Amino acid sequence: MKVLATIGLAVFLAIFLGLAAIAGPAPVGLGTADSFAVLAGETITNKGTTTINGDVGLHPGSAVTGFDTVTLNGALHVADGVALQAKKDLVTAYNVAAGRMPVTTVATELGGQTLVAGAYDSVSGTFGLTGTLILNAEGDPNAVFILKAASTLITAPNSGVTLINGAQACNVFWQIGSSATLDTDTTFRGNILALTSITINTRATLAGRALARNGAVTLDTNVITKSSCAAPTLATTGPAGGTTANPSAGTTANPSGGTTAPPSDGTARKEGRTGNRLPSTGAVLPTGLAAALATGLILFGLVFTLRSRRG
């Protein structure tokens, strides 16, 4: 009986741990900072024609410049109690994101990679983006992506983040240990939580939030839309060119008319990870669940064999 009890416990643990592995990290709660598209500590500056969909806040600084050419679809809070509380909640969210485990280490250059839900850091402690990063929710609209850089995030011109298979910008979090720079014509997705500053260069667009704890947020002819979780849009367009068509769902317009499809075999890739297809339907079974079920079946077979022999 002790053998059977031990094997039964092993079966339970295998399935439990497998399910936990595929569940991915929980969302990072932003508290009152959730209503803000832009939040900074020192200054907020703008040049050119910029549109901000969401609130703008500054604390403890009070210098907001260049907003005569900003279309603000939200409230402006400068050195007031609302901005103060949002900054406190930002600090909490930043620390929560920084502490999320387990973490998978990926290459510093994110361009060309396809990641599934999880928490990530890089070999060098920084992130660069040249080209396109694909975030694949594998059909789960609640999939959360946390990318953690010990120092900087820097994109190249015309780079972008593409969300597929239900991924939503509201569930993407960039925890940046110093400063983030989105270069010219970048199309970016997710909530940027930077310790120091955020610079968004000419014509770059952001579906998410630019939240800088201590420094400045610098804008230049941008469109920034606070992301809100909504019903997912599975087909997404590529990042190039970009105006934002539906930021909350994480899709972007592409003047060429093309769309970006999932990888050709329908699987997600994260450092060599591939999905497992069910033989009858061809549907992809997540790797963690496949491992849990396989282990459970093997252990069940052992239990059945032992009981047969005892009988």
C-alpha positions as CSV (number, residue, x, y, z in Angstrom):
1,M,0.0,0.0,0.0
2,K,2.9,2.4,0.8
3,V,4.2,1.8,-2.8
4,L,0.8,2.6,-4.2
5,A,0.4,5.7,-2.1
6,T,3.8,6.9,-3.1
7,I,3.1,6.4,-6.8
8,G,-0.3,8.1,-6.5
9,L,1.4,11.1,-4.9
10,A,3.9,11.2,-7.7
11,V,1.1,11.2,-10.3
12,F,-0.6,14.1,-8.5
13,L,2.6,16.1,-8.3
14,A,3.6,15.4,-11.9
15,I,0.2,16.7,-13.2
16,F,0.1,19.6,-10.7
17,L,3.6,20.8,-11.6
18,G,2.9,20.3,-15.3
19,L,-0.2,22.4,-15.2
20,A,1.6,25.1,-13.1
21,A,4.3,25.2,-15.8
22,I,1.9,26.0,-18.6
23,A,-0.2,28.5,-16.6
24,G,2.5,31.1,-17.0
25,P,2.9,34.2,-14.8
26,A,0.0,36.2,-13.3
27,P,-0.6,39.7,-14.6
28,V,1.2,42.6,-12.9
29,G,-1.4,44.8,-11.2
30,L,-0.9,48.5,-11.9
31,G,-3.3,49.9,-9.4
32,T,-4.3,53.5,-10.0
33,A,-1.5,53.7,-12.7
34,D,-3.7,51.6,-14.9
35,S,-5.6,54.7,-16.2
36,F,-2.3,56.4,-17.3
37,A,-0.8,56.2,-20.8
38,V,2.1,58.3,-19.7
39,L,3.5,58.7,-16.2
40,A,6.9,60.3,-15.2
41,G,8.8,61.5,-12.3
42,E,10.9,64.5,-13.5
43,T,9.5,66.0,-16.7
44,I,7.3,65.2,-19.7
45,T,8.3,66.9,-23.0
46,N,6.8,66.7,-26.5
47,K,7.5,68.0,-29.9
48,G,5.4,67.5,-33.0
49,T,1.8,66.4,-33.3
50,T,1.2,63.7,-30.7
51,T,-2.0,61.8,-29.7
52,I,-2.3,60.3,-26.2
53,N,-5.3,58.1,-25.4
54,G,-5.3,57.8,-21.6
55,D,-4.3,59.9,-18.6
56,V,-1.0,61.7,-18.3
57,G,0.7,62.2,-14.9
58,L,3.8,63.7,-13.4
59,H,5.1,63.6,-9.8
60,P,7.1,65.0,-8.1
61,G,8.2,67.1,-11.1
62,S,6.0,69.9,-12.5
63,A,7.4,70.6,-16.0
64,V,5.2,69.5,-18.8
65,T,6.2,71.1,-22.1
66,G,5.1,71.0,-25.8
67,F,1.6,70.0,-25.0
68,D,0.1,72.7,-27.2
69,T,0.4,70.2,-30.1
70,V,-0.8,67.1,-28.1
71,T,-4.3,65.7,-28.5
72,L,-5.0,64.3,-25.0
73,N,-7.9,62.0,-24.7
74,G,-7.7,61.7,-20.9
75,A,-6.8,63.8,-17.8
76,L,-3.6,65.6,-17.0
77,H,-2.4,65.3,-13.5
78,V,0.7,67.4,-12.6
79,A,2.2,67.1,-9.1
80,D,-1.2,66.3,-7.5
81,G,-2.5,63.6,-5.3
82,V,-3.7,61.4,-8.1
83,A,-0.3,61.4,-9.8
84,L,1.4,60.8,-6.4
85,Q,-0.7,57.7,-5.8
86,A,-0.2,56.4,-9.4
87,K,3.6,56.8,-8.9
88,K,3.4,54.7,-5.7
89,D,1.4,52.0,-7.4
90,L,4.0,52.1,-10.3
91,V,6.8,51.4,-7.8
92,T,4.8,48.4,-6.5
93,A,4.1,47.1,-10.0
94,Y,7.8,47.6,-11.0
95,N,9.0,45.6,-8.0
96,V,6.4,42.8,-8.5
97,A,7.5,42.4,-12.2
98,A,11.1,42.4,-11.2
99,G,10.5,39.6,-8.8
100,R,8.4,37.3,-11.0
101,M,9.9,33.8,-11.3
102,P,10.8,31.5,-12.9
103,V,12.7,33.3,-15.6
104,T,13.9,32.1,-19.0
105,T,17.1,33.7,-20.3
106,V,16.9,34.6,-24.0
107,A,19.2,36.3,-26.5
108,T,19.7,40.1,-26.0
109,E,18.5,40.7,-29.6
110,L,14.8,40.1,-29.6
111,G,14.2,40.6,-33.3
112,G,13.4,37.3,-35.0
113,Q,12.4,35.5,-31.8
114,T,8.9,34.1,-31.0
115,L,8.1,33.8,-27.3
116,V,5.2,32.2,-25.5
117,A,3.8,33.3,-22.1
118,G,6.4,33.5,-19.4
119,A,9.0,35.7,-17.7
120,Y,12.2,36.4,-19.6
121,D,15.5,38.1,-19.1
122,S,18.6,38.4,-21.4
123,V,22.1,37.1,-21.4
124,S,23.5,40.6,-21.2
125,G,20.9,42.2,-19.0
126,T,19.7,44.4,-21.8
127,F,17.2,44.1,-24.6
128,G,17.6,45.2,-28.2
129,L,15.0,45.0,-30.9
130,T,15.9,45.1,-34.6
131,G,13.1,43.8,-36.8
132,T,10.1,42.0,-35.2
133,L,9.5,40.2,-31.9
134,I,6.5,37.9,-32.0
135,L,4.6,37.1,-28.8
136,N,2.4,34.0,-29.1
137,A,-0.4,33.5,-26.6
138,E,-1.2,30.0,-28.0
139,G,-4.9,30.8,-28.0
140,D,-5.0,32.0,-24.4
141,P,-6.2,35.7,-24.2
142,N,-5.0,35.8,-20.5
143,A,-1.4,34.8,-21.4
144,V,1.1,37.1,-19.7
145,F,4.6,38.1,-21.0
146,I,7.1,39.7,-18.6
147,L,10.4,40.9,-20.1
148,K,13.0,42.0,-17.6
149,A,16.1,44.0,-18.5
150,A,18.6,44.9,-15.8
151,S,19.5,48.1,-17.7
152,T,18.2,49.2,-21.1
153,L,15.7,48.5,-23.8
154,I,16.6,50.0,-27.2
155,T,14.8,49.4,-30.5
156,A,16.1,50.1,-34.0
157,P,14.1,52.2,-36.5
158,N,11.1,50.4,-38.0
159,S,11.1,47.6,-35.4
160,G,8.1,46.2,-33.8
161,V,6.3,43.8,-31.5
162,T,3.6,41.6,-33.1
163,L,1.0,39.8,-31.0
164,I,-0.6,36.6,-32.3
165,N,-3.0,33.9,-31.2
166,G,-4.9,36.0,-28.7
167,A,-1.9,37.9,-27.1
168,Q,-3.0,41.3,-25.8
169,A,-0.8,44.4,-25.2
170,C,-2.4,44.8,-21.7
171,N,-0.7,41.6,-20.6
172,V,2.8,42.5,-21.8
173,F,5.1,44.0,-19.2
174,W,8.6,45.4,-19.9
175,Q,10.4,45.9,-16.6
176,I,13.5,48.1,-17.4
177,G,16.2,48.7,-14.9
178,S,17.3,52.0,-16.3
179,S,15.8,53.6,-19.5
180,A,13.9,52.6,-22.6
181,T,14.2,54.1,-26.1
182,L,11.8,53.4,-28.9
183,D,13.5,54.6,-32.1
184,T,11.9,56.2,-35.2
185,D,8.8,54.4,-36.6
186,T,8.9,51.6,-34.0
187,T,5.5,50.0,-33.4
188,F,5.6,48.7,-29.9
189,R,3.3,46.7,-27.6
190,G,3.1,46.5,-23.9
191,N,3.5,48.4,-20.6
192,I,7.0,49.9,-20.2
193,L,7.9,50.1,-16.5
194,A,11.2,51.9,-16.5
195,L,13.2,52.9,-13.4
196,T,14.6,56.1,-15.0
197,S,13.4,57.4,-18.4
198,I,11.5,56.6,-21.5
199,T,12.2,58.2,-24.9
200,I,9.8,57.7,-27.8
201,N,11.3,59.0,-31.0
202,T,9.6,60.4,-34.2
203,R,6.5,58.6,-35.3
204,A,6.9,55.6,-33.0
205,T,3.6,54.2,-31.7
206,L,2.9,52.5,-28.4
207,A,-0.1,50.3,-27.5
208,G,0.4,50.0,-23.8
209,R,1.9,52.5,-21.3
210,A,5.0,54.6,-20.9
211,L,5.6,54.6,-17.1
212,A,8.9,56.1,-15.9
213,R,9.5,56.0,-12.1
214,N,12.1,58.7,-11.6
215,G,13.1,60.4,-14.8
216,A,11.5,61.9,-17.9
217,V,9.2,60.8,-20.7
218,T,10.2,62.4,-24.0
219,L,7.8,62.3,-27.0
220,D,8.0,63.3,-30.6
221,T,5.1,63.0,-33.0
222,N,3.7,59.8,-31.5
223,V,0.5,57.9,-30.9
224,I,0.2,56.3,-27.5
225,T,-2.8,54.3,-26.5
226,K,-3.4,52.9,-23.0
227,S,-4.1,49.2,-23.6
228,S,-7.1,47.5,-22.1
229,C,-7.8,43.8,-22.0
230,A,-10.6,42.8,-24.4
231,A,-11.7,39.9,-26.5
232,P,-8.6,38.7,-28.4
233,T,-8.1,39.1,-32.1
234,L,-6.2,36.0,-33.4
235,A,-5.1,37.3,-36.8
236,T,-2.7,40.2,-36.5
237,T,-1.0,42.4,-38.9
238,G,2.7,43.0,-39.1
239,P,4.4,45.9,-37.3
240,A,6.0,47.7,-40.2
241,G,4.5,51.0,-41.3
242,G,2.3,51.5,-38.6
243,T,-0.6,53.2,-37.3
244,T,-2.5,51.5,-34.5
245,A,-5.8,49.9,-35.6
246,N,-6.8,48.2,-32.4
247,P,-4.3,48.7,-29.7
248,S,-6.2,46.9,-26.9
249,A,-6.2,43.8,-28.9
250,G,-2.6,44.3,-30.0
251,T,-3.0,44.6,-33.8
252,T,-1.5,47.1,-36.1
253,A,-2.4,48.4,-39.5
254,N,0.0,47.6,-42.3
255,P,-0.3,49.8,-45.4
256,S,0.8,46.9,-47.6
257,G,-2.2,44.9,-46.6
258,G,-0.3,41.9,-45.5
259,T,-0.9,40.0,-42.3
260,T,1.5,38.2,-40.0
261,A,0.5,34.5,-39.4
262,P,1.7,32.2,-36.7
263,P,4.8,30.1,-37.4
264,S,4.2,27.8,-40.4
265,D,3.8,24.6,-38.3
266,G,1.4,26.3,-35.8
267,T,3.8,25.8,-32.9
268,A,5.3,28.3,-30.5
269,R,9.1,28.7,-30.1
270,K,10.9,29.6,-27.0
271,E,14.5,28.5,-26.9
272,G,13.7,25.4,-29.0
273,R,10.2,24.7,-27.6
274,T,7.7,23.2,-29.9
275,G,4.1,22.3,-29.4
276,N,2.7,18.7,-29.4
277,R,-0.1,17.9,-31.8
278,L,-3.0,15.7,-30.9
279,P,-3.1,12.9,-33.4
280,S,-6.9,13.1,-34.1
281,T,-7.3,16.8,-34.5
282,G,-3.8,18.2,-35.2
283,A,-4.3,20.7,-32.4
284,V,-1.2,21.9,-30.5
285,L,-0.9,20.5,-27.0
286,P,1.3,22.7,-24.8
287,T,4.6,21.1,-23.8
288,G,4.1,21.3,-20.0
289,L,0.7,19.7,-20.2
290,A,1.9,17.0,-22.6
291,A,4.7,16.1,-20.2
292,A,2.4,16.0,-17.3
293,L,-0.1,13.8,-19.0
294,A,2.7,11.5,-20.3
295,T,4.1,11.2,-16.8
296,G,0.7,10.5,-15.4
297,L,0.0,7.8,-17.9
298,I,3.3,6.1,-17.2
299,L,2.8,6.1,-13.5
300,F,-0.8,5.0,-13.9
301,G,0.5,2.0,-15.8
302,L,2.9,1.2,-13.0
303,V,0.1,1.3,-10.5
304,F,-2.1,-0.9,-12.7
305,T,0.8,-3.4,-13.1
306,L,1.6,-3.6,-9.4
307,R,-2.1,-4.1,-8.5
308,S,-2.4,-6.8,-11.1
309,R,0.6,-8.7,-9.7
310,R,-0.7,-8.3,-6.1
311,G,-4.0,-9.7,-7.3
